[in-house]
């Protein structure tokens, strides 16, 4: 398992990358939230990361997430982000535990998540995942479906529409990711802009600088913090 010293060093490096990217983009680093992606890592690693100062953690798999959230319920200030593809029948597992869901991609899921959150007397920050690139292997609603998904979110008293998320096609060419990120920004502008949707969840370990240059407010980082699985 990773040591606290190694994790703290990795965290400092990632925060340094975020700060440098913000400086180049003439942005305040405090406007970019680091979400530590802990999928497949045990609860002990999350506890270690919390002790290193991290508070926002992203999980991809509903049952793994639920097990960790329950095991770590004593950690004050920990915020769980569900970032993986979420089936409607798993909303009952995620809704009582997540603070933010980044992967809402249909009216059906938005409606069910809202219903489950209301039953649990909770409020969830809702981020819509959009398949901007049109890549068949990627989750997310089509851009043309975004209005309907946002309307379903805003119809629920237990969901707060907060922003958009996307995942670009895998590529070593930074500009290819930038094209997708800019398209998400343009889509946000078409649907009320930052006043309605202040959050842009985009960018991971390999392309966080590009994402920040394009306006990301949340970056989802795993391997740069915890190493390869």
C-alpha positions as CSV (number, residue, x, y, z in Angstrom):
1,X,0.0,0.0,0.0
2,X,1.2,3.5,-0.7
3,X,2.8,5.3,2.2
4,X,1.6,8.7,3.6
5,X,4.9,10.3,2.6
6,X,4.6,9.1,-1.0
7,X,1.0,10.1,-1.2
8,X,1.7,13.5,0.3
9,X,4.5,14.0,-2.3
10,X,2.2,13.0,-5.1
11,X,-0.5,15.3,-3.8
12,X,1.9,18.2,-3.7
13,X,3.0,17.5,-7.3
14,X,-0.6,17.3,-8.6
15,X,-1.5,20.5,-6.8
16,X,1.6,22.1,-8.3
17,X,0.4,21.1,-11.7
18,X,-3.0,22.6,-11.0
19,X,-1.5,25.8,-9.8
20,X,0.8,26.1,-12.8
21,X,-2.0,25.4,-15.2
22,X,-4.2,28.0,-13.5
23,X,-1.4,30.6,-13.6
24,X,-1.1,30.1,-17.4
25,X,-4.8,30.4,-17.8
26,X,-4.9,33.5,-15.5
27,X,-7.2,31.7,-13.1
28,X,-7.4,31.4,-9.4
29,X,-6.3,27.8,-8.3
30,X,-9.1,27.8,-5.7
31,X,-11.6,27.6,-8.6
32,X,-10.4,24.1,-9.5
33,X,-11.5,21.2,-7.2
34,X,-9.3,18.1,-7.1
35,X,-11.3,14.9,-7.0
36,X,-9.2,12.0,-6.0
37,X,-10.3,8.9,-7.9
38,X,-10.1,5.9,-5.6
39,X,-11.8,3.2,-7.5
40,X,-10.4,-0.3,-6.8
41,X,-8.3,1.1,-4.0
42,X,-9.2,-0.1,-0.5
43,X,-10.8,2.0,2.2
44,X,-7.4,2.3,4.0
45,X,-6.0,4.2,1.1
46,X,-8.9,6.7,1.2
47,X,-8.3,7.1,4.9
48,X,-4.6,7.8,4.2
49,X,-5.5,10.3,1.5
50,X,-7.9,12.1,3.9
51,X,-5.1,12.3,6.5
52,X,-3.0,13.9,3.8
53,X,-5.6,16.6,3.3
54,X,-7.8,15.4,0.5
55,X,-11.6,15.7,1.0
56,X,-13.2,15.0,-2.4
57,X,-13.1,11.3,-3.5
58,X,-14.5,9.8,-6.7
59,X,-15.8,6.3,-7.1
60,X,-16.9,4.4,-10.2
61,X,-18.7,1.3,-9.1
62,X,-21.9,1.4,-7.0
63,X,-21.3,-1.5,-4.6
64,X,-17.6,-0.8,-4.0
65,X,-18.5,2.8,-3.4
66,X,-21.2,1.9,-0.9
67,X,-18.9,-0.4,1.1
68,X,-16.2,2.3,1.3
69,X,-18.6,5.1,2.2
70,X,-20.0,3.0,5.1
71,X,-16.6,2.0,6.3
72,X,-15.3,5.6,6.3
73,X,-18.4,7.3,7.7
74,X,-16.3,8.6,10.6
75,X,-14.2,10.9,8.4
76,X,-15.3,14.4,8.9
77,X,-15.7,16.6,5.8
78,X,-15.2,13.8,3.3
79,X,-17.3,14.4,0.1
80,X,-18.1,11.5,-2.2
81,X,-18.4,12.0,-5.9
82,X,-19.9,9.2,-8.0
83,X,-18.2,9.5,-11.4
84,X,-18.8,6.1,-13.1
85,X,-21.6,4.9,-15.3
86,X,-24.7,4.5,-13.1
87,X,-27.6,2.3,-13.9
88,X,-31.0,3.4,-12.6
89,X,-31.4,0.3,-10.5
90,X,-28.2,1.3,-8.6
91,X,-29.5,4.8,-7.7
92,X,-30.8,3.3,-4.4
93,X,-27.2,2.5,-3.5
94,X,-25.6,5.8,-4.5
95,X,-28.3,8.3,-3.4
96,X,-27.9,7.9,0.3
97,X,-24.2,8.3,0.2
98,X,-23.0,10.6,-2.7
99,X,-22.7,14.4,-2.4
100,X,-22.1,14.8,-6.1
101,X,-23.0,12.5,-9.1
102,X,-21.1,13.4,-12.2
103,X,-22.6,10.7,-14.5
104,X,-26.3,11.5,-14.9
105,X,-27.0,10.7,-18.5
106,X,-30.8,10.2,-18.9
107,X,-34.2,11.4,-17.8
108,X,-34.8,8.0,-16.3
109,X,-31.7,8.1,-14.2
110,X,-32.3,11.7,-13.1
111,X,-35.8,10.9,-12.0
112,X,-34.9,7.7,-10.1
113,X,-31.9,9.4,-8.4
114,X,-34.0,12.3,-7.4
115,X,-36.7,9.9,-6.0
116,X,-34.1,7.9,-4.0
117,X,-32.4,11.1,-2.7
118,X,-35.7,12.4,-1.5
119,X,-36.5,9.1,0.2
120,X,-33.1,9.4,2.0
121,X,-33.8,13.1,2.9
122,X,-30.7,14.1,1.0
123,X,-29.8,16.7,-1.6
124,X,-27.3,15.8,-4.4
125,X,-25.4,18.0,-6.7
126,X,-26.2,16.7,-10.1
127,X,-23.8,16.9,-13.1
128,X,-24.8,15.7,-16.5
129,X,-22.4,13.5,-18.4
130,X,-22.5,14.4,-22.1
131,X,-21.0,12.2,-24.9
132,X,-19.6,15.2,-26.8
133,X,-17.3,13.2,-29.0
134,X,-20.0,10.7,-30.1
135,X,-17.7,7.8,-29.3
136,X,-19.7,4.6,-29.1
137,X,-17.8,3.3,-26.1
138,X,-18.4,6.4,-24.0
139,X,-21.3,6.9,-21.6
140,X,-23.2,10.1,-21.6
141,X,-26.3,11.6,-23.1
142,X,-26.3,13.0,-26.6
143,X,-26.0,16.8,-26.8
144,X,-29.6,16.9,-28.2
145,X,-30.8,15.2,-25.1
146,X,-29.3,17.6,-22.6
147,X,-32.3,19.9,-22.3
148,X,-34.6,17.0,-21.3
149,X,-32.1,15.7,-18.7
150,X,-31.6,19.1,-17.1
151,X,-35.3,19.6,-16.9
152,X,-35.7,16.2,-15.1
153,X,-33.0,17.2,-12.7
154,X,-34.6,20.6,-12.0
155,X,-38.0,18.9,-11.5
156,X,-36.6,17.1,-8.5
157,X,-36.5,18.9,-5.1
158,X,-33.6,16.7,-4.0
159,X,-31.3,17.4,-7.0
160,X,-29.4,20.6,-7.8
161,X,-28.3,21.0,-11.4
162,X,-24.6,22.0,-11.1
163,X,-22.8,21.4,-14.4
164,X,-21.6,19.1,-17.1
165,X,-19.0,16.3,-17.4
166,X,-17.3,14.6,-20.4
167,X,-14.6,12.2,-21.1
168,X,-12.6,12.7,-24.3
169,X,-11.4,9.8,-26.5
170,X,-8.1,8.3,-25.4
171,X,-5.3,10.2,-27.1
172,X,-1.8,11.3,-26.5
173,X,-2.5,14.5,-28.5
174,X,-3.6,17.2,-26.0
175,X,-5.3,19.3,-28.7
176,X,-7.8,16.4,-29.4
177,X,-8.9,16.6,-25.8
178,X,-9.1,20.4,-25.9
179,X,-11.5,20.1,-28.9
180,X,-13.9,18.0,-26.8
181,X,-13.5,20.2,-23.7
182,X,-14.3,23.3,-25.7
183,X,-17.3,21.7,-27.2
184,X,-18.6,21.0,-23.7
185,X,-18.1,24.6,-22.7
186,X,-20.0,25.7,-25.8
187,X,-22.8,23.3,-24.9
188,X,-22.9,24.8,-21.4
189,X,-23.1,28.3,-22.9
190,X,-26.1,27.1,-25.0
191,X,-27.9,25.9,-21.8
192,X,-27.7,28.9,-19.5
193,X,-24.0,29.3,-19.1
194,X,-22.1,29.3,-15.8
195,X,-25.0,31.1,-14.0
196,X,-27.1,27.9,-14.4
197,X,-24.3,25.3,-14.7
198,X,-21.2,26.5,-12.8
199,X,-19.3,23.3,-12.8
200,X,-17.3,21.7,-15.6
201,X,-16.0,18.2,-14.6
202,X,-13.3,17.4,-17.2
203,X,-9.7,16.4,-17.2
204,X,-7.8,13.5,-15.6
205,X,-4.2,12.7,-14.8
206,X,-2.9,13.0,-18.4
207,X,-4.9,16.0,-19.6
208,X,-5.7,18.1,-16.5
209,X,-3.7,21.1,-17.8
210,X,-5.6,21.2,-21.0
211,X,-8.9,20.9,-19.1
212,X,-8.0,23.8,-16.8
213,X,-7.1,25.9,-19.8
214,X,-10.5,25.2,-21.2
215,X,-12.3,26.1,-18.0
216,X,-12.6,22.9,-15.9
217,X,-13.7,23.5,-12.3
218,X,-13.2,19.8,-11.3
219,X,-10.4,17.5,-12.3
220,X,-10.6,13.8,-11.6
221,X,-7.2,12.4,-10.8
222,X,-6.2,8.8,-9.8
223,X,-2.9,7.4,-11.0
224,X,-0.9,10.6,-10.4
225,X,-1.9,10.4,-6.7
226,X,-2.0,6.7,-6.0
227,X,0.1,5.1,-8.8
228,X,-1.0,2.5,-11.3
229,X,-3.3,-0.3,-10.2
